Every structure is written in C-alpha cells, then in structure tokens.
Amino acid sequence: MDDGDLLERWRAGDRHAGQELVKRHYDALFMFLWGKLDEQTSADLTQDTFETLCAGADRFRGDSSVRTYLLGIARWKLVNHLRRVQKNRERFDPMHDGIDVELTERSMTSLFARREQEALLVRGLRSLPLDDQLLLELKEYEHLPARELAEIFGVPQGTMAGRIARARERLRQAVEGIAGSESAAEQASQGLDSYFRGLREVAREVAG
C-alpha cells in the first residue's frame, strides 16, 4: 500500500495505517531534525510533524510525495521552534542565520572527535545558515532530486542547482577557515558523502 493510501486510511480513523506511515518515515524526519536540536526536542517535533500531517491532510493534494510533504512540515516546525528559543527570536531567518550552539544537547563535533575530516565537516556545516545545512543534508543524505527540494524550501525548481552550488561553496570556505588550509578543506569536502553515511551510524548509537 502506498503512502497516499495509508494517509487516506489514517484520516478515516485507521490507527494501524497511521502507525505504518509513521514507521516508514520516522527515522528520516528525526535525522532531519537531530543535530540541530537535542534528542528529545527532535523526537517531539517529529511527532508534531505527523500530527500536523494528519490534522491538516486536506492540504495534501498529492502534488508531491508524502515524504516530501512531511519534510516541508518538519522544516517549518524547526524554524518556528528556533524562532521561539534562539537569541534573535523573531528575527531568525533560515536563509541567513545559523543555530546557537548551546541549543544542542550533545556536540556533533564530539561525536566525530576521532574522525578528523568528519569533525571538520560538522563544524563547517553548523556554521552555515540553517537552510544551507538542511539543503546539503537532504541532497547528500536523502538524495532528493531538485523538484522535491524546491517543494520543501518553497522555491522554483530552476533555482535549486544554484542554491546547492552556493551552499557547497560556503561549506568549503567554512571548513577552510576552520582548518586553516585549502588542501585540508578540499580533502574534507571530498568526504561529504562518507560523512553523511557515517551520520546514520552515529545516530543509531545515540538512539540506542
């Protein structure tokens, strides 16, 4: 049964259909939030995202996949949460502002402390504006195509290639500034794919 059918059944009161939909997408949503928020808040916002999907399902017209729609909801849950708790609060703009380090329960850098390149990438990523972080993670980690990324970020599809390229360049510059070496930054940036694969392993350790 596809996600759309499960959603319709959930809306009609089928609790088991809702449980199956949650089971399919919980990990992806939790990972989308984790590392920017502490584990409990990530879990709470993940649950809130599913509740919003069910309560506001009339707005889901099937133009995108359920997964894409869920990620779009989760992004706004994250932004709204940060606007409540960040130092700059209502002025927080995900296209320009990053995340206060003290908001995270556990440092991502410390989790990768014995993996030098990944630790550099973590520090570089966390120094970027929030939307750059999310965009790179969804592109590299979830392998989402430009069409789905455009739906999540609410921008024209034709702009996504440029936004991805700019985010990658900002990450390279950030890592170079931290490492103090262009060659170290280049080497770390080449390990971006392996970093995102390693992220899942680390998340399993945390969740376990």
FIDRENKOL-429112 format. One record per residue (C-alpha): residue in one letter; y, z, x; residue number from 1. Coordinates in nm, 3 decimals. Layout:
<volums>
("A",(Y,Z,X),NUM)
...
</volums>
This chain:
<volums>
("M",(0.000,0.000,0.000),1)
("D",(0.337,-0.096,0.146),2)
("D",(0.637,0.136,0.180),3)
("G",(0.819,-0.012,-0.118),4)
("D",(0.526,0.058,-0.350),5)
("L",(0.497,0.412,-0.215),6)
("L",(0.867,0.469,-0.277),7)
("E",(0.842,0.348,-0.636),8)
("R",(0.545,0.576,-0.700),9)
("W",(0.727,0.869,-0.539),10)
("R",(1.026,0.810,-0.763),11)
("A",(0.794,0.811,-1.062),12)
("G",(0.664,1.154,-0.965),13)
("D",(0.363,1.072,-0.748),14)
("R",(0.374,1.352,-0.491),15)
("H",(0.091,1.206,-0.285),16)
("A",(0.280,0.877,-0.246),17)
("G",(0.578,1.072,-0.115),18)
("Q",(0.359,1.259,0.131),19)
("E",(0.216,0.931,0.261),20)
("L",(0.565,0.784,0.306),21)
("V",(0.675,1.094,0.497),22)
("K",(0.363,1.080,0.712),23)
("R",(0.434,0.718,0.809),24)
("H",(0.793,0.768,0.917),25)
("Y",(0.843,1.135,1.003),26)
("D",(0.787,1.101,1.377),27)
("A",(1.028,0.807,1.415),28)
("L",(1.305,0.992,1.229),29)
("F",(1.250,1.316,1.418),30)
("M",(1.266,1.133,1.751),31)
("F",(1.583,0.958,1.638),32)
("L",(1.750,1.299,1.599),33)
("W",(1.577,1.506,1.865),34)
("G",(1.751,1.539,2.199),35)
("K",(2.090,1.530,2.030),36)
("L",(2.020,1.836,1.818),37)
("D",(1.790,2.132,1.859),38)
("E",(1.435,2.102,1.730),39)
("Q",(1.486,2.299,1.407),40)
("T",(1.801,2.110,1.309),41)
("S",(1.627,1.781,1.385),42)
("A",(1.340,1.882,1.157),43)
("D",(1.581,1.994,0.883),44)
("L",(1.780,1.670,0.892),45)
("T",(1.460,1.466,0.894),46)
("Q",(1.354,1.642,0.574),47)
("D",(1.702,1.592,0.426),48)
("T",(1.677,1.221,0.502),49)
("F",(1.358,1.185,0.299),50)
("E",(1.507,1.386,0.013),51)
("T",(1.812,1.159,0.010),52)
("L",(1.588,0.853,0.004),53)
("C",(1.402,0.983,-0.298),54)
("A",(1.708,1.112,-0.483),55)
("G",(1.915,0.800,-0.419),56)
("A",(1.637,0.544,-0.436),57)
("D",(1.826,0.330,-0.689),58)
("R",(2.050,0.226,-0.398),59)
("F",(1.749,0.090,-0.210),60)
("R",(1.722,-0.271,-0.326),61)
("G",(1.456,-0.387,-0.083),62)
("D",(1.700,-0.593,0.125),63)
("S",(1.577,-0.410,0.434),64)
("S",(1.259,-0.223,0.522),65)
("V",(1.219,0.137,0.410),66)
("R",(1.210,0.239,0.777),67)
("T",(1.543,0.070,0.846),68)
("Y",(1.695,0.227,0.536),69)
("L",(1.569,0.570,0.643),70)
("L",(1.717,0.531,0.991),71)
("G",(2.050,0.435,0.838),72)
("I",(2.047,0.751,0.627),73)
("A",(1.945,0.960,0.930),74)
("R",(2.232,0.821,1.134),75)
("W",(2.485,0.936,0.875),76)
("K",(2.311,1.273,0.843),77)
("L",(2.352,1.313,1.219),78)
("V",(2.716,1.201,1.221),79)
("N",(2.808,1.429,0.930),80)
("H",(2.630,1.724,1.092),81)
("L",(2.819,1.667,1.418),82)
("R",(3.146,1.647,1.227),83)
("R",(3.072,1.995,1.093),84)
("V",(2.978,2.156,1.423),85)
("Q",(3.147,1.965,1.707),86)
("K",(3.464,2.095,1.864),87)
("N",(3.661,1.795,1.746),88)
("R",(3.500,1.811,1.400),89)
("E",(3.660,1.560,1.156),90)
("R",(3.798,1.356,1.445),91)
("F",(3.443,1.284,1.566),92)
("D",(3.390,0.908,1.586),93)
("P",(3.036,0.798,1.682),94)
("M",(3.169,0.477,1.836),95)
("H",(3.384,0.670,2.085),96)
("D",(3.268,1.032,2.104),97)
("G",(2.962,1.191,2.260),98)
("I",(2.787,1.519,2.187),99)
("D",(2.879,1.870,2.300),100)
("V",(2.611,1.972,2.549),101)
("E",(2.581,2.323,2.407),102)
("L",(2.459,2.184,2.075),103)
("T",(2.117,2.110,2.219),104)
("E",(1.865,2.393,2.232),105)
("R",(1.689,2.257,2.537),106)
("S",(1.832,2.032,2.806),107)
("M",(1.672,1.689,2.810),108)
("T",(1.755,1.677,3.179),109)
("S",(1.545,1.987,3.244),110)
("L",(1.250,1.834,3.059),111)
("F",(1.257,1.543,3.301),112)
("A",(1.351,1.756,3.603),113)
("R",(1.055,1.636,3.810),114)
("R",(1.115,1.270,3.724),115)
("E",(1.432,1.182,3.908),116)
("Q",(1.506,0.840,3.759),117)
("E",(1.443,0.957,3.404),118)
("A",(1.663,1.263,3.459),119)
("L",(1.945,1.035,3.572),120)
("L",(1.900,0.821,3.262),121)
("V",(1.907,1.127,3.037),122)
("R",(2.234,1.244,3.187),123)
("G",(2.377,0.895,3.168),124)
("L",(2.272,0.845,2.807),125)
("R",(2.408,1.180,2.695),126)
("S",(2.746,1.095,2.847),127)
("L",(2.779,0.785,2.628),128)
("P",(2.935,0.767,2.281),129)
("L",(2.679,0.860,2.017),130)
("D",(2.639,0.508,1.875),131)
("D",(2.568,0.367,2.222),132)
("Q",(2.292,0.625,2.265),133)
("L",(2.142,0.552,1.926),134)
("L",(2.164,0.177,1.972),135)
("L",(1.986,0.180,2.309),136)
("E",(1.720,0.417,2.183),137)
("L",(1.646,0.210,1.872),138)
("K",(1.646,-0.114,2.068),139)
("E",(1.429,0.007,2.355),140)
("Y",(1.220,0.277,2.188),141)
("E",(1.165,0.143,1.837),142)
("H",(1.201,-0.225,1.940),143)
("L",(1.414,-0.302,1.636),144)
("P",(1.549,-0.657,1.602),145)
("A",(1.921,-0.733,1.576),146)
("R",(1.904,-0.775,1.198),147)
("E",(1.771,-0.423,1.142),148)
("L",(2.007,-0.271,1.397),149)
("A",(2.300,-0.436,1.219),150)
("E",(2.186,-0.283,0.888),151)
("I",(2.157,0.065,1.039),152)
("F",(2.502,0.052,1.201),153)
("G",(2.667,-0.137,0.915),154)
("V",(2.798,-0.426,1.126),155)
("P",(2.749,-0.806,1.121),156)
("Q",(2.426,-0.919,1.288),157)
("G",(2.618,-1.153,1.516),158)
("T",(2.789,-0.859,1.688),159)
("M",(2.471,-0.679,1.792),160)
("A",(2.393,-0.872,2.112),161)
("G",(2.739,-0.793,2.247),162)
("R",(2.716,-0.427,2.147),163)
("I",(2.377,-0.390,2.316),164)
("A",(2.505,-0.554,2.634),165)
("R",(2.812,-0.328,2.641),166)
("A",(2.602,-0.016,2.584),167)
("R",(2.367,-0.114,2.867),168)
("E",(2.663,-0.171,3.099),169)
("R",(2.819,0.163,3.006),170)
("L",(2.487,0.331,3.078),171)
("R",(2.464,0.158,3.418),172)
("Q",(2.817,0.269,3.505),173)
("A",(2.747,0.625,3.387),174)
("V",(2.429,0.652,3.593),175)
("E",(2.606,0.505,3.898),176)
("G",(2.879,0.765,3.861),177)
("I",(2.623,1.046,3.844),178)
("A",(2.400,0.913,4.123),179)
("G",(2.690,0.812,4.345),180)
("S",(2.504,0.497,4.438),181)
("E",(2.494,0.150,4.290),182)
("S",(2.137,0.094,4.410),183)
("A",(2.019,0.422,4.256),184)
("A",(2.184,0.327,3.928),185)
("E",(2.019,-0.015,3.932),186)
("Q",(1.679,0.135,4.007),187)
("A",(1.716,0.394,3.731),188)
("S",(1.835,0.136,3.478),189)
("Q",(1.532,-0.079,3.551),190)
("G",(1.321,0.218,3.446),191)
("L",(1.476,0.235,3.098),192)
("D",(1.161,0.112,2.926),193)
("S",(0.937,0.363,3.104),194)
("Y",(1.187,0.637,3.024),195)
("F",(1.158,0.574,2.653),196)
("R",(0.779,0.569,2.677),197)
("G",(0.793,0.899,2.861),198)
("L",(1.023,1.041,2.598),199)
("R",(0.744,1.030,2.341),200)
("E",(0.514,1.220,2.576),201)
("V",(0.775,1.488,2.633),202)
("A",(0.845,1.515,2.261),203)
("R",(0.477,1.574,2.192),204)
("E",(0.479,1.856,2.445),205)
("V",(0.783,2.011,2.275),206)
("A",(0.639,1.971,1.927),207)
("G",(0.301,2.103,2.038),208)
</volums>
